[in-house]
């Protein structure tokens, strides 16, 4: 028989193995948790946020609200605490008598850079605002020579790269400006040269190749992806007939890109070749690759309401988790285009809720993330390893049983011989 001590060890190790299996299962299912959701309705008219940037203990949300006094939209920025979403300060600005709005922001050092549009009697122009983190305006640029809107901004710590659309009477084009951080002078510019309508919604830098990737639409019929080098020379243009537009792009540590938009998600290699795709009707509007997970903001119809939804995928675009974020809001709520940001532990996302009668309010949320270590990503491999460990353990104890049974007759014979000699 197996000794009592060894039997106890077998039970203990088996329990540990089962606990490991259960832990991996739970970890795969509980990857996100909504920390908080806050609502703000500054004007009780059209108030909409687009993007979030972060620094230390604060997040900064950019968009616009409606000035009842002037009767125009005006850029708005809110500074909030990360831990509970409490409003610390808000800032509004009227770039012209016709108003304006902000689409995106980034923080470089101790300065916040925000881009958008300044309205005029005949249209709108690109706009860049530079503020310190207490909302003191340091610089304001109204690109009067660029009609349209600046929609997205990113930096490599030496330059700003701003993407957007430039319009004329018959068409619109994707435009990218490369601007020196030292003096905010323009270094390079790029304008798409295809006929028709093109718009850009997101710009990012590939962390491996250093290339500039811009995503948007062609004629509101196809996804459009522009790959540029750091001097804004075009490397490649990719178009996909998935939906009307691509809205956001993210990269993993190996330089693979994940583009989301109307109709689904695609994974591309560093050369812009498609590797995987996830097709689904509806809108995916923001994305962020964090750790070994792809987080995508979108929306679904739930309980007769449009609900803000966060999806979690692995790097092969297998859906791991879906969380309804705005379930507690008694209104239709969506995530629009723009930037969602992370501080490695939490995601911060902005969106809107429609309250009826032309009234839109700001929605900002914080979501806890928990990426699975890479060695735990493959659940089949985990299961195989657990089974192998269990088989080895059982085989060891079987061997111990046989060895014990073999030794006892020998010991009995030795005792018998010793008795006869006496």
C-alpha positions as CSV (number, residue, x, y, z in Angstrom):
1,X,0.0,0.0,0.0
2,X,1.0,3.6,-0.5
3,X,2.3,5.1,2.7
4,X,0.0,7.6,4.4
5,X,2.5,10.5,3.9
6,X,2.7,9.8,0.1
7,X,-1.0,9.5,-0.2
8,X,-1.5,12.9,1.5
9,X,1.1,14.3,-1.0
10,X,-0.8,12.9,-3.9
11,X,-4.1,14.5,-2.8
12,X,-2.3,17.8,-2.1
13,X,-0.6,18.0,-5.5
14,X,-3.8,16.9,-7.3
15,X,-5.7,19.7,-5.6
16,X,-3.0,22.2,-6.6
17,X,-3.2,21.1,-10.3
18,X,-7.0,21.4,-10.3
19,X,-6.8,24.8,-8.7
20,X,-4.4,25.9,-11.4
21,X,-6.9,24.8,-14.1
22,X,-9.7,26.6,-12.4
23,X,-7.6,29.8,-12.0
24,X,-6.7,29.9,-15.7
25,X,-10.4,29.4,-16.6
26,X,-11.5,32.2,-14.2
27,X,-8.7,34.5,-15.5
28,X,-9.8,34.0,-19.1
29,X,-13.4,34.9,-18.2
30,X,-12.9,37.9,-15.9
31,X,-10.5,40.1,-17.8
32,X,-12.3,43.4,-17.4
33,X,-14.2,45.3,-14.7
34,X,-15.9,48.6,-14.9
35,X,-14.4,50.8,-12.3
36,X,-16.7,53.8,-12.7
37,X,-18.9,55.6,-15.3
38,X,-19.6,59.4,-15.0
39,X,-22.1,61.5,-16.9
40,X,-21.9,65.2,-17.5
41,X,-24.3,67.4,-19.4
42,X,-22.8,70.9,-19.6
43,X,-25.4,72.7,-21.7
44,X,-28.4,70.4,-22.0
45,X,-27.9,70.6,-25.8
46,X,-25.2,69.1,-28.0
47,X,-22.3,68.2,-25.8
48,X,-19.9,65.5,-27.1
49,X,-16.5,64.1,-26.1
50,X,-14.2,62.3,-28.5
51,X,-10.8,61.5,-26.9
52,X,-8.9,60.9,-23.7
53,X,-5.3,61.5,-22.8
54,X,-3.6,60.9,-19.4
55,X,-0.8,62.0,-17.1
56,X,0.0,60.9,-13.5
57,X,-3.2,60.8,-11.5
58,X,-5.4,62.6,-14.1
59,X,-7.2,62.1,-17.4
60,X,-8.0,64.8,-19.8
61,X,-11.1,64.5,-22.0
62,X,-11.5,66.6,-25.2
63,X,-14.6,67.4,-27.3
64,X,-17.1,70.2,-27.4
65,X,-20.1,71.7,-25.7
66,X,-22.7,74.2,-26.7
67,X,-22.4,77.8,-25.6
68,X,-25.9,79.0,-24.8
69,X,-24.6,82.5,-24.6
70,X,-23.0,82.6,-28.0
71,X,-25.2,80.0,-29.7
72,X,-22.2,78.0,-31.1
73,X,-20.2,74.9,-30.4
74,X,-17.0,75.5,-28.4
75,X,-14.0,73.3,-27.6
76,X,-14.1,71.8,-24.1
77,X,-11.5,70.0,-22.1
78,X,-12.2,68.3,-18.7
79,X,-9.5,67.3,-16.2
80,X,-10.7,64.4,-14.0
81,X,-9.2,62.1,-11.3
82,X,-8.4,58.6,-12.4
83,X,-9.5,56.9,-9.3
84,X,-13.1,57.9,-9.3
85,X,-13.7,60.3,-12.3
86,X,-14.3,63.3,-10.2
87,X,-14.2,66.6,-12.2
88,X,-11.2,68.8,-11.2
89,X,-11.4,71.5,-13.7
90,X,-13.0,72.2,-17.1
91,X,-11.8,74.6,-19.8
92,X,-13.7,76.1,-22.8
93,X,-12.5,78.3,-25.6
94,X,-14.0,80.1,-28.5
95,X,-11.6,80.1,-31.4
96,X,-13.8,82.3,-33.5
97,X,-17.3,83.9,-33.3
98,X,-18.5,80.8,-35.1
99,X,-17.1,78.4,-32.6
100,X,-15.2,75.1,-33.0
101,X,-14.5,71.7,-31.5
102,X,-11.7,69.3,-30.5
103,X,-11.3,65.7,-31.8
104,X,-8.1,64.4,-30.2
105,X,-5.3,65.1,-27.7
106,X,-1.9,63.8,-26.6
107,X,0.4,64.9,-23.7
108,X,4.1,65.4,-24.3
109,X,6.1,66.3,-21.2
110,X,4.0,68.8,-19.3
111,X,2.0,70.1,-22.3
112,X,-1.3,69.0,-23.8
113,X,-1.7,69.2,-27.6
114,X,-5.3,69.1,-28.9
115,X,-6.5,69.2,-32.5
116,X,-9.8,70.0,-34.1
117,X,-11.6,72.6,-36.2
118,X,-12.3,76.3,-36.0
119,X,-15.5,77.3,-37.7
120,X,-15.9,80.3,-40.0
121,X,-18.7,81.8,-42.1
122,X,-17.8,79.7,-45.1
123,X,-16.6,76.4,-43.4
124,X,-13.9,75.3,-41.0
125,X,-10.1,75.2,-40.7
126,X,-7.6,73.0,-38.9
127,X,-6.9,74.0,-35.4
128,X,-4.1,73.1,-32.9
129,X,-4.2,74.2,-29.2
130,X,-1.3,73.9,-26.8
131,X,-2.0,74.1,-23.0
132,X,-0.2,73.3,-19.8
133,X,-1.8,70.8,-17.6
134,X,-3.6,73.5,-15.5
135,X,-5.3,74.7,-18.7
136,X,-3.3,77.8,-19.4
137,X,-3.3,78.4,-23.1
138,X,0.3,78.5,-24.4
139,X,-0.3,78.5,-28.2
140,X,-3.1,78.6,-30.6
141,X,-2.8,77.8,-34.3
142,X,-5.6,78.3,-36.8
143,X,-4.5,76.8,-40.1
144,X,-6.4,79.2,-42.3
145,X,-4.9,77.7,-45.4
146,X,-6.2,74.2,-44.6
147,X,-10.0,73.9,-44.9
148,X,-11.5,71.0,-43.1
149,X,-10.7,69.5,-39.7
150,X,-7.7,68.0,-37.9
151,X,-9.0,64.7,-36.4
152,X,-6.0,62.9,-34.9
153,X,-2.6,63.6,-33.4
154,X,0.4,61.5,-32.3
155,X,4.1,62.3,-31.4
156,X,7.5,60.5,-31.5
157,X,8.8,63.0,-28.9
158,X,10.6,65.1,-31.6
159,X,7.7,65.8,-34.0
160,X,3.9,66.0,-33.9
161,X,2.0,64.2,-36.7
162,X,-1.5,65.5,-37.3
163,X,-4.0,63.8,-39.6
164,X,-7.3,65.0,-40.9
165,X,-9.1,66.0,-44.0
166,X,-8.8,68.9,-46.3
167,X,-11.8,69.9,-48.4
168,X,-12.7,71.9,-51.4
169,X,-15.9,72.4,-53.4
170,X,-15.8,69.0,-55.1
171,X,-13.8,66.6,-52.9
172,X,-11.9,65.9,-49.7
173,X,-8.4,64.5,-49.2
174,X,-6.5,62.9,-46.4
175,X,-3.8,65.3,-45.1
176,X,-0.9,64.8,-42.7
177,X,1.3,67.5,-41.2
178,X,4.6,66.9,-39.6
179,X,5.4,69.6,-37.0
180,X,8.5,70.3,-35.0
181,X,7.9,70.2,-31.3
182,X,10.7,72.7,-30.6
183,X,9.0,75.7,-32.4
184,X,5.8,74.1,-33.8
185,X,6.9,74.9,-37.4
186,X,5.8,72.7,-40.2
187,X,8.5,70.2,-41.4
188,X,6.6,68.1,-44.0
189,X,3.2,67.6,-45.3
190,X,1.3,64.8,-47.2
191,X,-1.9,65.0,-49.2
192,X,-3.6,62.0,-50.8
193,X,-3.7,62.2,-54.6
194,X,-6.6,60.0,-55.5
195,X,-9.8,61.5,-56.9
196,X,-13.0,61.5,-54.8
197,X,-13.5,61.7,-51.1
198,X,-11.0,60.5,-48.5
199,X,-11.1,61.2,-44.8
200,X,-8.7,60.3,-41.9
201,X,-9.9,59.4,-38.4
202,X,-6.8,58.0,-36.7
203,X,-3.0,58.3,-36.9
204,X,-0.5,56.1,-35.1
205,X,3.2,55.2,-35.2
206,X,4.3,51.6,-35.7
207,X,6.6,50.9,-32.7
208,X,8.8,48.5,-34.7
209,X,9.1,50.0,-38.1
210,X,8.6,53.6,-37.1
211,X,6.2,54.1,-40.0
212,X,3.2,56.4,-39.8
213,X,-0.2,54.7,-40.4
214,X,-3.3,56.6,-41.1
215,X,-6.8,55.0,-41.3
216,X,-10.1,56.4,-42.7
217,X,-12.4,56.0,-45.7
218,X,-12.5,56.2,-49.4
219,X,-15.8,57.6,-50.8
220,X,-17.5,56.4,-47.6
221,X,-17.5,52.9,-49.2
222,X,-14.1,51.4,-48.3
223,X,-11.6,51.2,-45.5
224,X,-8.5,53.2,-46.3
225,X,-5.1,52.7,-44.7
226,X,-2.1,54.9,-45.6
227,X,1.4,53.8,-44.7
228,X,3.9,56.6,-44.7
229,X,7.6,56.9,-43.7
230,X,8.8,59.5,-41.2
231,X,9.3,62.0,-44.0
232,X,5.6,61.5,-45.0
233,X,6.5,59.7,-48.3
234,X,3.8,57.2,-49.1
235,X,4.9,53.5,-48.8
236,X,1.6,51.8,-49.5
237,X,-2.1,52.4,-49.6
238,X,-4.5,49.6,-48.6
239,X,-8.2,49.6,-49.3
240,X,-10.6,47.0,-47.8
241,X,-14.3,46.5,-48.8
242,X,-15.4,45.7,-45.3
243,X,-17.6,48.7,-44.5
244,X,-17.8,52.4,-45.0
245,X,-14.8,53.4,-43.0
246,X,-12.0,52.3,-40.7
247,X,-11.9,54.4,-37.5
248,X,-9.0,53.4,-35.3
249,X,-5.7,51.5,-35.4
250,X,-3.4,50.0,-32.7
251,X,-0.1,48.1,-32.7
252,X,1.3,45.2,-30.7
253,X,4.9,45.0,-29.5
254,X,5.9,43.0,-32.7
255,X,4.6,45.7,-35.1
256,X,1.4,43.9,-36.2
257,X,-1.5,46.3,-36.7
258,X,-5.1,46.0,-35.7
259,X,-7.5,48.2,-37.6
260,X,-11.2,48.5,-36.5
261,X,-14.1,50.1,-38.2
262,X,-17.6,49.5,-39.6
263,X,-18.0,45.8,-40.2
264,X,-15.2,44.3,-38.2
265,X,-11.5,44.1,-37.3
266,X,-8.4,43.1,-39.3
267,X,-4.9,42.2,-38.3
268,X,-2.1,43.2,-40.7
269,X,1.6,42.5,-40.8
270,X,4.3,45.2,-41.0
271,X,3.9,45.2,-44.8
272,X,0.2,45.9,-44.7
273,X,-0.8,42.3,-45.7
274,X,-3.9,40.9,-44.0
275,X,-3.3,38.0,-41.6
276,X,-6.6,37.7,-39.8
277,X,-10.0,39.2,-39.8
278,X,-13.1,39.4,-37.5
279,X,-16.3,40.2,-39.3
280,X,-19.3,41.5,-37.5
281,X,-22.0,43.9,-38.5
282,X,-21.9,47.2,-36.6
283,X,-19.4,49.8,-35.5
284,X,-16.0,49.3,-33.8
285,X,-14.7,52.8,-33.1
286,X,-11.7,52.8,-30.8
287,X,-8.9,50.3,-30.1
288,X,-5.9,49.8,-27.9
289,X,-3.5,46.9,-27.7
290,X,-2.4,46.4,-24.1
291,X,-0.2,43.7,-22.9
292,X,-1.3,40.7,-24.9
293,X,-4.9,41.8,-25.4
294,X,-6.7,43.9,-28.0
295,X,-9.4,46.1,-26.5
296,X,-12.0,47.4,-28.8
297,X,-14.8,49.9,-28.0
298,X,-18.1,49.5,-29.9
299,X,-21.8,49.3,-29.4
300,X,-24.6,46.7,-29.3
301,X,-28.4,46.6,-29.0
302,X,-29.2,45.3,-25.5
303,X,-32.6,45.4,-23.8
304,X,-34.0,47.8,-26.4
305,X,-31.1,50.3,-25.9
306,X,-27.9,51.0,-27.8
307,X,-25.2,50.2,-25.3
308,X,-21.5,51.1,-25.1
309,X,-19.6,47.8,-25.3
310,X,-16.0,46.8,-24.7
311,X,-14.7,43.7,-26.5
312,X,-11.5,41.9,-25.6
313,X,-9.6,39.8,-28.2
314,X,-6.4,37.9,-28.2
315,X,-3.8,38.6,-30.9
316,X,-5.4,36.1,-33.2
317,X,-8.7,38.0,-33.0
318,X,-10.5,35.3,-30.9
319,X,-13.2,37.0,-28.8
320,X,-12.5,36.5,-25.1
321,X,-14.8,38.8,-23.4
322,X,-17.6,41.3,-24.0
323,X,-18.7,43.8,-21.3
324,X,-21.7,46.1,-21.5
325,X,-20.3,49.4,-20.1
326,X,-23.4,51.7,-20.2
327,X,-26.0,49.3,-18.8
328,X,-26.8,51.6,-15.9
329,X,-27.5,54.6,-18.1
330,X,-31.2,55.1,-19.0
331,X,-30.5,56.2,-22.6
332,X,-28.9,55.1,-25.8
333,X,-25.1,55.5,-25.5
334,X,-22.3,55.0,-28.0
335,X,-18.5,55.3,-28.3
336,X,-17.6,57.7,-31.1
337,X,-14.4,57.9,-33.0
338,X,-11.3,59.2,-31.1
339,X,-8.6,58.0,-28.7
340,X,-9.0,55.8,-25.7
341,X,-6.0,55.6,-23.5
342,X,-4.5,53.3,-20.9
343,X,-2.0,53.6,-18.0
344,X,-1.2,49.9,-18.2
345,X,-3.8,49.0,-15.5
346,X,-7.0,50.8,-16.6
347,X,-8.6,51.9,-19.9
348,X,-10.2,55.4,-20.0
349,X,-12.9,55.8,-22.7
350,X,-15.2,58.7,-23.6
351,X,-18.6,58.5,-25.4
352,X,-22.0,60.0,-25.4
353,X,-25.6,59.3,-24.4
354,X,-28.6,60.7,-26.2
355,X,-31.2,62.0,-23.7
356,X,-33.7,63.1,-26.3
357,X,-34.9,66.4,-27.7
358,X,-31.4,67.2,-29.2
359,X,-29.7,66.7,-25.8
360,X,-26.4,64.8,-25.8
361,X,-24.3,64.3,-22.7
362,X,-20.6,63.3,-22.0
363,X,-19.9,59.8,-20.8
364,X,-16.5,58.9,-19.4
365,X,-15.5,55.5,-18.0
366,X,-12.6,53.7,-16.4
367,X,-12.2,50.0,-17.0
368,X,-9.8,47.7,-15.1
369,X,-7.8,45.4,-17.4
370,X,-5.9,42.2,-16.5
371,X,-3.8,40.7,-19.3
372,X,-3.0,37.1,-19.1
373,X,0.8,36.3,-19.1
374,X,1.9,35.0,-22.5
375,X,2.8,31.5,-21.1
376,X,-0.9,31.2,-20.1
377,X,-2.4,32.4,-23.4
378,X,-2.8,29.0,-25.0
379,X,-5.5,27.2,-23.0
380,X,-5.0,23.9,-24.9
381,X,-1.3,23.9,-24.1
382,X,-2.2,24.6,-20.4
383,X,-4.6,21.7,-20.4
384,X,-2.0,19.4,-22.0
385,X,0.7,20.4,-19.5
386,X,-1.7,19.8,-16.5
387,X,-2.6,16.4,-17.9
388,X,1.1,15.5,-18.4
389,X,2.0,16.6,-14.9
390,X,-0.9,14.5,-13.5
391,X,0.2,11.4,-15.5
392,X,3.8,11.7,-14.3
393,X,2.6,12.1,-10.8
394,X,0.3,9.0,-10.9
395,X,3.1,7.0,-12.7
396,X,5.5,7.8,-9.9
397,X,3.1,6.6,-7.2
398,X,2.3,3.4,-9.2
399,X,6.0,2.8,-9.3
400,X,6.3,3.3,-5.6
401,X,3.5,0.8,-5.0
402,X,5.1,-1.9,-7.1
403,X,8.5,-1.2,-5.5
404,X,7.0,-1.5,-2.0
405,X,5.3,-4.8,-2.9
406,X,8.5,-6.2,-4.3
407,X,10.6,-5.2,-1.3
408,X,8.3,-6.8,1.3
409,X,8.6,-10.5,0.3
410,X,12.3,-10.1,0.2
411,X,12.3,-8.5,3.7
412,X,10.0,-11.4,4.9
413,X,12.4,-14.0,3.4
414,X,15.3,-12.4,5.1
415,X,13.6,-12.4,8.5
416,X,12.7,-16.1,7.9
417,X,16.2,-17.1,7.1
418,X,17.5,-15.2,10.1
419,X,15.0,-17.2,12.3
420,X,16.2,-20.6,11.0
421,X,19.8,-19.7,11.6
422,X,19.0,-18.9,15.2
